[in-house]
C-alpha cells in the first residue's frame, strides 16, 4: 500500500509540474493560442518554441524509454506499437485541430484552465468529455454483432 501511495504522490507532483509548465508557456490562454494559429493576421510565433521544446523532450524521452524494460517507478511500459495512419487517426486529428482553433484549448491546458476557474475551459472540458462518451457509444454500436432474428 505504501508503494502505491508513493506512486500516486509522484504522479500528482509530475501532473502539477506539467500544469505549471503549461501556464508559464501560455498554453492556457486561448487568446495566445488563437494568435499562434492566426497565420494571416497578427501571428504570435511564441508557441512554436513551446511545441519545439515539447517535441525535443518527447523525442529524447521515447529514445530513453525504448532502452528500458520498466518505468522509473518500476511499472510496465506500454509504448504504442502501431505506426498506421488510418481514417480514425486522420478524422481525430482534424477534430482536434478544429477544436483547438475554435476554442483555443487542447485537452491538457483546458483541464489546467478549468482547475484555475476559467468558465470557458469548463464548457470545453464538458464538451470534450461528452464527445469522448459519444465516440465510445458509437464505437460499441458499430462493433456489436448483428441481432439474431427468430
RANORUR-V374882 format. One record per residue. N is the residue number from 1. RES is the residue in three letters. PHI is phi in whole degrees, -180 to 180 (* if undefined). Layout:
BEGIN
n=<N,N>
res=<RES,RES>
phi=<PHI,PHI>
END
This chain:
BEGIN
n=<1,2,3,4,5,6,7,8,9,10,11,12,13,14,15,16,17,18,19,20,21,22,23,24,25,26,27,28,29,30,31,32,33,34,35,36,37,38,39,40,41,42,43,44,45,46,47,48,49,50,51,52,53,54,55,56,57,58,59,60,61,62,63,64,65,66,67,68,69,70,71,72,73,74,75,76,77,78,79,80,81,82,83,84,85,86,87,88,89,90,91,92,93,94,95,96,97,98,99,100,101,102,103,104,105,106,107,108,109,110,111,112,113,114,115,116,117,118,119,120,121,122,123,124,125,126,127,128,129,130,131,132,133,134,135,136,137,138,139,140,141,142,143,144,145,146,147,148,149,150>
res=<UNK,UNK,UNK,UNK,UNK,UNK,UNK,UNK,UNK,UNK,UNK,UNK,UNK,UNK,UNK,UNK,UNK,UNK,UNK,UNK,UNK,UNK,UNK,UNK,UNK,UNK,UNK,UNK,UNK,UNK,UNK,UNK,UNK,UNK,UNK,UNK,UNK,UNK,UNK,UNK,UNK,UNK,UNK,UNK,UNK,UNK,UNK,UNK,UNK,UNK,UNK,UNK,UNK,UNK,UNK,UNK,UNK,UNK,UNK,UNK,UNK,UNK,UNK,UNK,UNK,UNK,UNK,UNK,UNK,UNK,UNK,UNK,UNK,UNK,UNK,UNK,UNK,UNK,UNK,UNK,UNK,UNK,UNK,UNK,UNK,UNK,UNK,UNK,UNK,UNK,UNK,UNK,UNK,UNK,UNK,UNK,UNK,UNK,UNK,UNK,UNK,UNK,UNK,UNK,UNK,UNK,UNK,UNK,UNK,UNK,UNK,UNK,UNK,UNK,UNK,UNK,UNK,UNK,UNK,UNK,UNK,UNK,UNK,UNK,UNK,UNK,UNK,UNK,UNK,UNK,UNK,UNK,UNK,UNK,UNK,UNK,UNK,UNK,UNK,UNK,UNK,UNK,UNK,UNK,UNK,UNK,UNK,UNK,UNK,UNK>
phi=<*,-59,-61,-65,-64,-63,-61,-64,-64,-64,-61,-62,-65,-65,-63,-62,-61,-62,-62,-62,-62,-63,-66,-62,-74,87,-71,-92,-103,-57,-63,-68,-65,-65,-62,-69,-81,-86,-68,-89,-110,-87,-65,-112,-79,-61,-72,-63,-69,-63,-65,-61,-64,-65,-65,-62,-63,-62,-61,-65,-66,-69,-63,-69,-65,-65,-91,-106,-94,-148,-71,-63,-95,95,-80,-81,-85,-134,-77,-62,-100,-79,-120,-73,-106,-115,-58,-60,-66,-66,-64,-62,-65,-65,-65,-60,-62,-64,-64,-64,-69,-76,-100,82,-125,-119,-54,-60,-61,-65,-67,-64,-65,-62,-65,-84,97,-78,-62,-62,-68,-61,-61,-61,-64,-62,-65,-64,-65,-63,-63,-65,-66,-62,-61,-59,-62,-66,-66,-66,-63,-73,-104,-77,-65,-61,-70,-82,-102,-91>
END
